[in-house]
Structures are given as structure tokens and as C-alpha cells.
């Protein structure tokens, strides 16, 4: 494109052109989605992605020592003048290898565990080199495609941290791909503390005391005290009780239970204070009940990011506007935060519309994908042309 204006005008036509890639895109989506990839066990999925990179002619593709799949689409500018743009999508899912990963494809939707988070993001990433070649789109700068591992939960973004810590490339910008929701525009990271509180009834407990003990009841006391915490409205702060598990049957006292939670805030100071208060609650309940209650902090994030008016954010908003999309502004605690730590201007974008996220019948719509791809391509071309610096 000669300039940003001509790119903006071409986006609706690009949406129509992208529809001819339906079969290859959905084939990639189904194949990658049907390979189980629980966090710490993404090897098979990464190998598939590397095969796709090789078929697309990305000769400088590799699996790095952190287990990430990396592909390089070389730019047309002289090597000494090139920078790099990073396009990333996390490869792991929350579903175990024992889950049936069969993808069900209809004329309008695709359903299956992890199809939205994040098989769709991976499929878009591995299909883009094929689309670029077929449409004659050539970037001046290098485009690095990263399928990062160990992202979710206890993975704590280990994959992308390893890649960024060991890469010698000069990244001018980065885009993180998530399957849903279309219109998502994340340009900042909020402060976060993610942890587990575990409770276990000691082996020495006198079980003849009928029903006096239960790890679940003890954990419930912890939850009640956390709910009584005074959280500020400004800066915006919340505590998310994400998961709870424990016990084995209806008629057996639960000896172990676990609570998964996140503290989220616009202020790092508030996050740290909340973490200290939760530690005090855990110690108090443990002392009162005699049960072993322990807080294990799994990960932390610091707030930061680029401004709403930053050039990269403006470019992405302009792409959305020309595609008739309403930006969904939301902070992130995922890969974006790792890029922010490295002072790389970055965004997280969604590709399509979906529902029932994190369930085995997770579903995405096919038709909106083309607008999602068009916004990604438009933003990449804008960044490559220097309009986002």
C-alpha cells in the first residue's frame, strides 16, 4: 500500500478475499485443536506448528530451548535495515490430555475444547504466511511467529519470557493473538497476584469426633474472610475466586481442599497489600483450626503498557473502525505483560466471536474470522510501514 489511507480503504475488500482461504484455515484449526496441549506438555502441538512453518517455506524455523515454536518470515529490506515484528499465540490449553479433543465443524461454527483459547489464534498465525504469499503481501521487516508454551496457570508465561530473554532481535512492536473476542483491544497490563490456598487435615486428627473436621469447611472460613476484605473502588481492584476442589465422596470427610484465586488491581501497591492480608488470613485460620493451611503464590504481574493514544493502539483502532468493529478495551494479564516488561509496544487482539469459553463445548463462529484476520493483517502492514512508531 502506498499509504495508510489506501490501506484503510482496502480492508473491506480484503475481508472478501480472505474467504477463499476458508478450507486451509479451518483445516489448520481442526488439526492443531485436536492435538492435546496441556501446560507443560505442548510438544506434539509445537511439532505440528513447525511442520506448518516448513510447508509455508519458513526455512529459519525452530524449537528453541524453552520449547517454543519459532518461525521467521524474512523481510524484503536489506538485513542491516530490518527490525522485527513479533506475532505470538500461546500453544497450551487448560484441558488434560485425557479430554476428547475432537473438533465438530458445522457450516457456521466449530466446537471443541480449546478451540477459542487458543487453537484459533495458532491457526491464524500458521495460515498467515500462506495468505501473504498468495496475496503478494511482502513486509519490509522480519515477521517472527511465536507459538509460546508454558503460558497458562502454573506455566506463568515461562515460554515467552524465555524467548524474550534469549532473543537478539530488535522488536519494534508485537501482537498477541487470542481466538476471542473479535474487537478485543488490550494495550495495558494490570497488577495481578495468582495463588493457591491449600488445606489439609492433619494425620493425627481424632476421627472419632463426628464431623468436626473438613478441609472444605476450613477453606470456606478462609473464603469468607477474603470476601470481608475491604477493597478500594479506585484504583479498581477485585479478587477472583477461580476454582475450588477437594474431597472424594459424599460420605467421607474431606482431608484436602484447594482454592485457586487471583488478586487484580490497577495498583501494584494494592495487589501487594491484598496478598499480605490473605497471608494473614491463612495463618489465622490455620492457627484456630489446627489444620495445615498454606498460601502458594504462583505468579505476579505488574501494571503497565502503552497509552490509549499510542500510535500502535491508534492503528489498531483505525483498522477496527474501517471494518465496522467496536473496540473492546480490556487490560491483560497474559503474554502482553511479558512484552510490556521488555518495553516492546504491544497489543492483544481477538479474532472471532465465541461462547462457552473454558468448557469442552467451547464454540467459535466462522464468518467473523475474516474480519479478525483483516484487522491483524492491516495492523501488521501499518506497523511494518512505520505508521505505528
C-alpha positions in Angstrom: 0.0 0.0 0.0 1.2 3.5 -0.8 0.0 5.0 2.4 -2.2 4.3 5.4 -5.3 5.8 3.8 -5.2 3.4 0.9 -4.7 0.5 3.4 -7.8 1.6 5.3 -9.9 1.8 2.2 -8.8 -1.7 1.1 -9.8 -3.5 4.3 -13.5 -4.3 3.3 -12.2 -5.8 0.0 -9.6 -7.8 1.9 -12.3 -9.4 4.1 -13.9 -10.8 0.9 -10.5 -12.0 -0.5 -9.8 -13.9 2.8 -12.9 -16.0 2.4 -11.2 -18.1 -0.2 -8.8 -19.4 2.4 -11.6 -21.0 4.5 -10.6 -24.6 3.8 -6.9 -24.2 4.6 -7.6 -22.1 7.7 -10.2 -24.5 9.1 -8.0 -27.5 8.3 -5.2 -25.9 10.3 -7.7 -25.1 13.1 -9.1 -28.6 13.4 -5.7 -30.3 13.2 -4.0 -28.1 15.8 -7.1 -28.1 18.0 -7.3 -31.9 18.1 -3.7 -32.2 19.4 -3.9 -32.1 23.3 -1.6 -29.5 24.7 -2.0 -29.1 28.5 0.5 -26.7 30.0 4.0 -28.3 30.2 3.0 -30.9 27.6 2.8 -29.0 24.3 5.5 -30.8 22.4 3.2 -32.6 19.9 1.3 -29.4 19.1 4.6 -27.4 18.6 5.9 -30.1 16.3 2.8 -29.8 14.1 3.2 -26.0 14.0 6.9 -26.4 13.0 5.8 -28.6 10.1 3.3 -26.0 9.0 6.0 -23.3 9.1 8.2 -25.6 7.0 5.4 -26.1 4.4 5.0 -22.4 4.2 8.7 -22.0 3.3 9.9 -20.6 6.6 13.3 -22.1 6.4 14.5 -20.4 9.6 12.0 -22.2 11.9 13.0 -24.0 15.1 12.0 -25.2 18.5 14.0 -23.2 21.0 15.4 -24.5 24.3 12.4 -23.2 26.1 10.1 -25.5 23.9 8.6 -22.6 21.9 7.9 -23.0 18.2 9.5 -20.1 16.3 9.2 -19.2 12.6 10.7 -16.3 10.7 9.2 -14.7 7.6 12.1 -12.6 6.3 11.5 -9.0 5.3 12.4 -7.5 1.9 14.6 -4.7 3.3 18.4 -5.1 3.5 19.2 -7.1 6.6 21.1 -4.3 8.2 18.0 -2.1 8.0 15.4 -4.5 9.2 13.7 -4.6 12.6 11.3 -7.3 13.7 7.6 -7.6 14.4 6.5 -10.3 16.8 3.3 -12.2 16.3 2.6 -14.6 19.2 -0.1 -17.1 20.2 0.1 -19.3 23.3 0.1 -23.0 22.4 -1.2 -24.5 25.7 -4.7 -25.2 26.9 -6.4 -25.8 30.3 -7.6 -29.3 29.1 -5.9 -32.5 30.1 -4.5 -35.0 27.5 -7.4 -37.4 28.5 -10.0 -34.9 27.3 -11.6 -35.8 24.0 -10.3 -33.1 21.6 -12.5 -33.9 18.6 -13.5 -30.7 16.8 -17.0 -30.6 15.5 -17.4 -28.4 12.3 -20.7 -27.1 11.0 -21.4 -24.6 8.3 -21.3 -21.7 10.8 -19.4 -22.9 13.9 -16.6 -25.0 15.2 -16.9 -26.6 18.7 -14.3 -28.3 20.8 -12.1 -27.9 23.9 -9.7 -25.0 23.5 -10.9 -24.0 20.0 -11.2 -20.4 21.1 -8.3 -20.5 23.6 -6.2 -20.8 21.7 -6.4 -23.1 18.7 -7.9 -20.2 16.7 -5.0 -18.0 17.4 -2.5 -20.6 16.4 -4.4 -21.5 13.2 -4.4 -17.8 12.2 -0.7 -17.5 12.9 0.3 -20.6 10.8 -2.0 -19.7 8.0 -0.8 -16.1 7.6 2.4 -16.9 5.7 0.4 -18.8 3.1 -2.0 -15.9 2.8 0.8 -13.3 2.5 2.4 -15.3 -0.3 -0.8 -15.9 -2.2 -1.9 -12.2 -2.0 1.6 -10.9 -2.7 1.9 -9.1 0.6 5.6 -8.5 1.4 6.8 -6.9 4.6 10.0 -4.8 4.8 10.8 -6.0 8.3 11.1 -9.6 9.6 7.9 -11.1 11.0 8.6 -13.5 13.8 5.9 -16.1 14.5 6.0 -17.4 18.0 3.9 -20.4 19.4 4.8 -19.9 23.0 4.5 -22.7 25.6 4.0 -22.8 29.4 1.7 -19.8 29.3 -1.3 -20.6 31.4 -1.7 -21.2 35.2 1.4 -22.6 36.8 3.2 -22.1 33.5 3.4 -18.4 34.4 4.4 -17.2 30.9 7.6 -19.2 31.1 7.8 -19.8 27.4 7.5 -16.2 26.2 9.8 -15.0 29.0 12.4 -17.5 27.8 12.1 -16.4 24.2 12.3 -12.7 25.0 15.2 -13.1 27.4 17.3 -15.0 24.8 16.3 -13.3 21.6 18.8 -10.9 20.0 16.2 -9.4 17.6 15.2 -5.7 17.8 11.4 -5.8 18.1 9.6 -2.6 17.0 6.2 -3.9 18.0 4.3 -7.1 18.9 0.8 -8.5 18.5 -0.6 -11.3 20.7 -3.4 -13.4 19.1 -6.3 -14.8 21.1 -9.2 -16.7 19.5 -11.9 -14.5 21.1 -13.4 -11.9 21.3 -13.4 -10.1 18.0 -12.8 -6.4 18.7 -10.7 -7.1 21.8 -8.1 -4.4 22.2 -5.7 -4.9 25.1 -2.8 -2.4 25.4 -2.1 -2.5 29.1 -1.5 -5.0 31.8 -3.0 -4.8 35.3 -1.3 -5.8 38.5 -2.0 -9.4 39.5 -1.2 -11.9 42.1 -2.3 -15.5 41.3 -2.1 -18.2 44.0 -3.5 -21.4 45.5 -4.6 -21.9 49.1 -4.3 -25.5 50.2 -5.8 -27.0 53.3 -5.2 -30.5 54.7 -6.5 -32.1 57.9 -3.5 -33.5 59.9 -3.0 -37.3 60.1 -3.2 -37.1 63.9 -6.8 -35.8 63.8 -9.2 -37.8 66.1 -11.7 -39.1 63.6 -14.0 -40.4 66.3 -15.1 -36.7 66.7 -18.1 -37.0 64.4 -18.0 -34.4 61.6 -15.9 -31.9 63.5 -13.3 -31.5 60.7 -13.2 -31.0 57.0 -10.7 -29.3 54.8 -13.6 -27.9 52.8 -15.1 -26.2 55.9 -11.8 -24.8 56.8 -11.3 -23.5 53.3 -14.8 -22.0 53.4 -13.7 -20.0 56.5 -10.8 -18.6 54.5 -13.1 -17.7 51.6 -15.5 -15.9 54.0 -12.7 -13.8 55.5 -11.3 -12.9 52.0 -14.8 -11.8 51.0 -14.8 -9.5 54.0 -11.7 -7.7 52.9 -12.1 -4.0 52.1 -11.1 -3.4 48.5 -10.8 0.1 47.0 -13.1 1.2 44.2 -10.2 3.4 42.9 -7.8 2.1 41.8 -10.1 -0.6 40.5 -9.5 -3.8 42.4 -11.0 -7.3 42.5 -10.4 -10.8 43.9 -11.4 -13.6 41.6 -12.2 -17.0 43.2 -11.4 -19.0 40.2 -11.5 -22.7 41.3 -12.1 -24.9 44.3 -11.6 -28.6 44.7 -11.5 -31.1 47.5 -12.8 -34.3 48.9 -13.5 -37.7 47.4 -17.2 -38.7 48.1 -20.5 -37.8 49.7 -19.9 -39.8 52.9 -16.2 -39.2 53.5 -14.8 -36.2 55.4 -12.6 -34.1 53.0 -9.0 -34.3 54.1 -7.7 -31.9 51.4 -9.0 -28.9 49.5 -7.6 -26.2 47.3 -8.7 -22.8 46.3 -7.3 -21.0 43.2 -7.6 -17.2 43.2 -6.4 -14.0 41.6 -6.0 -10.5 43.0 -6.3 -7.9 40.2 -5.7 -4.2 40.5 -4.6 -1.1 38.6 -2.2 -0.5 41.5 0.7 -2.8 42.3 0.7 -1.5 45.9 -2.9 -2.6 46.4 -2.0 -6.0 45.0 0.8 -6.4 47.4 -1.3 -5.3 50.4 -4.1 -7.7 49.5 -1.5 -10.5 49.2 -0.2 -9.7 52.7 -3.8 -9.7 54.1 -4.6 -13.0 52.5 -1.4 -14.5 54.0 -2.5 -13.2 57.4 -5.9 -14.8 56.9 -4.3 -18.1 56.0 -2.1 -18.1 59.1 -5.0 -17.1 61.4 -7.3 -19.8 60.1 -4.6 -22.4 60.3 -3.8 -21.5 63.9 -7.5 -21.5 65.0 -8.4 -24.8 63.3 -5.2 -26.8 63.7 -5.4 -27.7 60.0 -2.5 -27.2 57.7 -3.4 -24.1 55.6 -0.9 -22.7 53.2 -0.7 -19.9 50.6 1.4 -20.7 47.5 1.9 -17.7 45.2 2.1 -18.9 41.6 2.7 -15.7 39.6 2.7 -11.9 39.8 2.2 -9.2 37.2 3.0 -5.6 37.3 0.7 -2.9 35.8 1.9 -1.0 32.7 1.5 -0.7 28.9 1.3 1.8 26.1 -1.2 4.7 26.2 -4.6 4.6 24.5 -3.3 7.3 22.2 -0.1 5.5 21.3 0.5 5.1 17.5 0.2 1.3 17.6 -3.2 1.5 19.5 -4.4 4.2 17.1 -3.5 2.0 14.1 -5.4 -1.0 15.5 -8.4 1.2 16.3 -8.4 2.6 12.8 -8.4 -0.9 11.4 -11.4 -1.8 13.6 -13.2 1.3 12.6 -12.9 0.6 8.9 -14.1 -2.9 9.5 -17.1 -1.8 11.5 -15.8 -3.3 14.7 -16.4 -1.7 18.1 -13.2 -1.9 20.2 -13.5 -3.9 23.5 -11.0 -2.3 25.8 -9.7 -4.6 28.4 -6.4 -5.0 30.3 -4.5 -8.2 30.1 -2.5 -10.5 32.5 -1.3 -12.8 29.7 1.6 -12.6 27.2 1.1 -8.8 26.8 2.5 -8.3 30.3 5.8 -10.1 29.3 6.2 -7.8 26.3 5.4 -4.7 28.5 8.2 -5.7 30.8 10.6 -5.6 27.9 9.3 -2.1 26.8 8.0 -3.5 23.5 4.9 -1.7 22.2 2.3 -4.5 22.1 -1.4 -5.3 21.7 -3.6 -8.3 22.2 -6.2 -8.8 19.5 -9.2 -11.2 19.3 -10.1 -13.0 16.0 -13.7 -14.1 16.2 -16.8 -14.4 18.3 -17.2 -17.3 20.7 -19.0 -18.7 23.7 -18.8 -21.3 26.5 -15.1 -20.5 27.0 -13.1 -22.9 29.1 -15.7 -25.7 28.6 -15.3 -28.8 26.5 -18.1 -27.5 24.2 -16.3 -24.2 23.6 -17.6 -22.7 20.3 -16.5 -20.1 17.8 -18.2 -18.6 14.8 -16.6 -19.0 11.4 -17.9 -15.9 9.5 -16.4 -13.2 11.8 -12.9 -14.8 11.4 -12.3 -13.0 8.1 -12.7 -9.6 9.7 -10.4 -10.8 12.5 -7.7 -11.7 10.0 -8.2 -8.5 8.1 -7.6 -6.4 11.3 -4.5 -8.4 12.1 -3.1 -8.1 8.5 -3.9 -4.4 8.5 -2.2 -3.8 11.8 0.9 -5.7 10.7 1.2 -3.8 7.5 0.7 -0.5 9.4 3.5 -1.5 11.9 5.8 -2.6 9.0 5.2 0.7 7.2 6.3 2.8 10.2 2.8 4.2 10.9 2.8 2.7 14.4 6.1 4.1 15.7 
